Amino acid sequence: MKNHYNGQKSRGSHTTHTPMADKVIKAAHKMPYVTGINQGRIDPKAKSKQPRLKFSVINGGLEVKVLAPGSMQVLRLSTTCPLRVEKELSKLF
């Protein structure tokens, strides 16, 4: 089942996300230093045996790859403190 997020911090027109990405989006939405959440496409071919997150610092924020047993989705978080966001999100898994 796919979820949708079209909240105040939503960026872009793609609003569908996986259940695993839902946890990350809800946590990021509560963080005051996250100013935007851009949800990438869902790739059903890229899979992981266990749920996990991969982080990459990008210009203007943080890229989070949400790997789950059924799919992979890339989220781009606009933030001024990417390392702080990474530390807090890594506690989820």
TORVO-468382 format. One line per field, with one value per atom (N, C-alpha, C): atom name; x, y, z negated. Coordinates in pm, whole numbers, plus 32768, in hexadecimal, padded with zeros to 4 digits. Atoms other than C-alpha are relative to their C-alpha. Example, Ala and Ser with C-alpha at 12.3 -4.5 7.8 and 13.67 -1.06 7.14 Angstrom:
<pts>
a	N	CA	C	N	CA	C
east	8059	84CE	805A	7FAE	8557	7FB3
north	7F89	7E3E	8078	7F89	7F96	806D
up	8000	7CF4	8000	8006	7D36	7FB7
</pts>
This chain:
<pts>
a	N	CA	C	N	CA	C	N	CA	C	N	CA	C	N	CA	C	N	CA	C	N	CA	C	N	CA	C	N	CA	C	N	CA	C	N	CA	C	N	CA	C	N	CA	C	N	CA	C	N	CA	C	N	CA	C	N	CA	C	N	CA	C	N	CA	C	N	CA	C	N	CA	C	N	CA	C	N	CA	C	N	CA	C	N	CA	C	N	CA	C	N	CA	C	N	CA	C	N	CA	C	N	CA	C	N	CA	C	N	CA	C	N	CA	C	N	CA	C	N	CA	C	N	CA	C	N	CA	C	N	CA	C	N	CA	C	N	CA	C	N	CA	C	N	CA	C	N	CA	C	N	CA	C	N	CA	C	N	CA	C	N	CA	C	N	CA	C	N	CA	C	N	CA	C	N	CA	C	N	CA	C	N	CA	C	N	CA	C	N	CA	C	N	CA	C	N	CA	C	N	CA	C	N	CA	C	N	CA	C	N	CA	C	N	CA	C	N	CA	C	N	CA	C	N	CA	C	N	CA	C	N	CA	C	N	CA	C	N	CA	C	N	CA	C	N	CA	C	N	CA	C	N	CA	C	N	CA	C	N	CA	C	N	CA	C	N	CA	C	N	CA	C	N	CA	C	N	CA	C	N	CA	C	N	CA	C	N	CA	C	N	CA	C	N	CA	C	N	CA	C	N	CA	C	N	CA	C	N	CA	C	N	CA	C	N	CA	C	N	CA	C	N	CA	C
east	8054	8000	8058	7FB3	8089	7FBF	802E	806B	8016	7FEF	8054	8025	7FDC	80F5	7FFC	800A	8095	7FF9	8001	80E4	8044	7FC9	816E	808F	7F73	82D8	8013	7FF8	8287	8035	7FC8	8350	7FEE	8012	8307	7F72	8088	81D6	7FEB	800A	8222	7FE2	8027	8169	7FF8	800C	8162	8083	7F89	8252	7FE1	800E	828F	7FE6	8016	822E	8080	7F81	839F	8026	7FE1	83CD	7FA1	8062	8298	803A	7FC1	835A	8065	7F99	8474	7FBF	8043	8388	7FBE	8041	82C3	8066	7F98	8403	803E	7FC4	8496	7FA1	8064	8353	8001	7FFF	8372	807E	7F81	84D8	7FF8	8009	84E6	8069	7F97	8628	7FF2	8020	8590	7F99	8059	84F5	7FB3	8046	848C	8018	7FF8	8447	7FD7	801B	8461	8005	800A	83EC	801D	7FDD	8490	7FA9	804D	8409	801D	7FF2	83D5	8038	7FC2	84BA	7FE5	8020	8424	806C	7F98	8557	8073	7F95	8651	7FC9	8035	861D	8070	7FA3	86C3	7FC0	8038	869B	7FCA	802D	867B	7FEC	8014	85F3	807B	7F8E	8709	7FFD	7FF5	8760	808F	7F7D	8884	7FFA	7FFF	88E2	8070	7F9C	8999	7FE5	800E	89D6	8005	8007	8970	7FFA	8006	8972	7F76	807E	8863	7FB3	804B	8808	803B	7FDB	880E	7FAC	8046	87B6	7FF9	8016	8721	7FC7	8033	86FD	7FBF	804B	85F1	7FF4	7FFF	8633	7FAA	805C	8526	7FFC	8006	84E3	7FB7	804B	83F3	8024	7FE6	8480	806B	7FA2	856A	7FC8	802E	8511	8067	7FA3	85EE	7FB2	803B	8588	806D	7FA3	8631	7FC8	802B	861B	804D	7FC0	8663	8016	7FE0	8716	8081	7F85	8820	8060	7FAF	88A1	7FF7	8010	88C5	8037	7FC7	89A2	7FA7	805C	88AE	7F84	8073	878B	8025	7FD2	8853	8009	7FF1	889F	7F77	8085	8731	7FB3	8047	86A9	803D	7FC0	87A7	7FD2	8036	870B	7F80	807C	85CE	8014	7FE7	8670	8079
north	7F89	8000	807C	7F85	8152	806E	7F8E	8289	807F	7F7E	83F4	8067	7F91	8527	807E	7F81	8680	8070	7FA1	8746	8083	7F7A	88A0	7FFE	8006	8834	7FB0	8050	8768	8054	7FBE	87C4	7FA2	8051	8748	7FCD	802E	86A5	7F6D	808E	853C	7FF2	8007	84F1	7F72	808B	8373	7FD1	8038	82C2	7F77	8086	8167	8006	8002	80FF	8019	7FE8	80FF	8093	7F72	825E	8056	7FB7	82C8	8025	7FE5	82AB	8072	7F99	8382	8087	7F83	8489	803D	7FCD	84A6	8037	7FD0	84C9	8082	7F89	85C8	8077	7F95	8691	8044	7FCA	86C0	8050	7FBC	8745	8090	7F72	88C2	802A	7FDA	88CC	7FBC	8034	8806	805E	7F9E	8903	7FC8	803A	881F	7F6B	8090	86B3	7FE3	8024	863E	7F68	8091	84DA	7FD2	8033	8425	7F8B	8071	830A	7F82	8080	81B1	7F9C	8062	80AA	7F74	8084	7F4E	7F97	8061	7EA2	8002	7FF6	7F1F	7FD4	8038	7E51	7FE8	801C	7E12	7F95	8068	7CE7	803A	7FBF	7DCA	8094	7F70	7F2C	804D	7FAE	802D	8084	7F7C	8192	8018	7FD5	8216	8097	7F6F	8383	8037	7FB7	8472	8095	7F6F	85E1	803A	7FC1	86AB	8098	7F6E	881D	802B	7FCF	88B8	7F9D	805D	8785	7F76	808B	860E	7FA6	8064	84F0	7F80	8079	83C1	7F94	8072	8273	7FA3	8058	81A6	7F79	8086	8038	7FA4	805A	7F3B	7F7C	8081	7DCE	8005	7FFD	7E32	806E	7F8F	7F74	805C	7F98	809F	8086	7F7A	820F	8065	7F97	8343	807B	7F85	846C	8069	7F91	85BE	8063	7FA8	868D	8083	7F7D	8802	8024	7FE3	885E	8050	7FB6	893C	7FAD	8056	8825	7F6E	8088	86E7	7F94	8065	8630	7FE8	800D	8672	7FAF	8049	85F3	7F6D	808A	84BD	7FB5	803F	8473	7FDC	8019	8491	7F96	8062	83C8	7F74	8084	82B1	7FB6	803F	826E	7FB2	8045	81F7	7F6D	8088	80BA	7FC5
up	8000	8000	8000	7FF6	8062	7FAE	804E	7F8C	8050	7FBF	7FF1	7F97	8058	7F55	8053	7FBA	7FC7	7F98	806F	7E8D	8021	7FF1	7E57	8036	7FD6	7E92	8081	7F87	7FCA	8075	7F89	8103	8076	7F88	8262	800D	7FE5	82FA	7FDB	8022	8297	7F6B	808D	8151	7FCA	802C	8144	7FC3	803E	805B	7FC5	8036	7FCF	7F6A	8090	7E6D	7FAF	8047	7E08	8006	7FF1	7E8F	7FAD	8050	7DCB	7F77	8083	7C82	800B	7FEC	7D0C	8018	7FDF	7D97	7F84	807A	7C52	7F9E	805A	7B87	8035	7FC5	7C7A	7FF8	8007	7C79	7F76	8088	7B00	7FE0	801A	7B16	802F	7FD9	7B13	8068	7FA2	7BE1	8087	7F7B	7D03	803E	7FC1	7DF0	8076	7F8D	7F0E	800C	7FEC	7F60	8090	7F76	80C9	800B	7FF8	8107	808E	7F7C	8227	8029	7FCC	82F8	7FB1	8043	826A	8065	7FA8	8304	7FC8	8036	82D4	801B	7FDF	8368	7F9B	8062	8266	7F79	807C	812B	7F9C	806C	7FDE	7FA8	8057	7EF7	7F7F	807B	7DC9	8019	7FEF	7DAE	7FD1	8028	7DA6	804A	7FC4	7DFB	802B	7FD2	7EC7	8010	8000	7EA2	8059	7FB2	7F8C	7FED	800D	7F46	808D	7F7C	8077	7FEC	8007	80C9	7FD0	8036	7FF0	7FAB	8053	7F29	7FF7	8018	7F04	805A	7FB1	7FEC	7FAF	804F	7F3E	805B	7FB6	7FF0	7F9A	8059	7F43	8045	7FC6	7F8F	7FAC	8045	7F37	804C	7FBC	7F8C	8088	7F83	80A5	8061	7FA8	8131	7FC7	802A	811C	802C	7FDF	8112	7FCF	8024	810D	7FD3	8035	8035	7FFB	800A	804B	7F9A	806B	7F10	8007	8004	7F1E	7F6E	808B	7DDD	7FF5	801B	7D48	7FAC	8058	7C62	802E	7FCC	7D35	7FA2	8059	7C39	7F86	8071	7B1F	8028	7FCD	7BF1	8012	7FEC	7C50	7F7C	8083	7AE3	7FC5	8038	7A7B	804F	7FAE	7BA1	7FF4	800C	7B72	7F83	8079	7A1D	801D	7FDC	7ACF	8020	7FD5	7B52	7FBD
</pts>
